[in-house]
Amino acid sequence: MLKAYQYFFYKTYKFIKNNSIPNLWSQWRAIASMIILEIFLINSIIVYFHYFTGIQKDVTNGGIQPFGIIMLFILAGFNYYIFDHKSKWKNIIKKYDNLPKRKVDTGGILVAIISIAIIASYFFCIFYVMGQLKYKID
């Protein structure tokens, strides 16, 4: 599982490095992109849970919920430790740069499909599913 996560980072890093100007802090951009995708995924799972179980969703008065802040710090800490602590990201990039081109291309397609699916699911949740939910206002 960790290898798949590292490969996902590798493909995200390579995409950002090849498509952004300037190339500064590409590893931080890749880590931030992964955190955003993780937040999208977690939020989608929570919304689908409320939708399929029929449990009312709690709504606060426009503020950020403590759960969101805690989750953000956990994800940021986890990603920092996995990728940036002692510059582990450099070894990950070297490791996956040595893969055959066919595996890299196949993996890139898989990473792109997963990323697009997460983003599409998130926006589907925002625009359709959340309109169908029952809310409990505090």
Secondary structure, DSSP 4 states (H G I P E B T S, - for coil): -HHHHHHHHHHHHHHHHHH-SS-TTHHHHHHHHHHHHHHHHHHHHHHHHHHHH-PPEEE-SSSPPHHHHHHHHHHHHHHIIIIIGGGHHHHHHHHHHTS-HHHHHHHHHHHHHHHHHHHHHHHHIIIIIHHH--EEE-
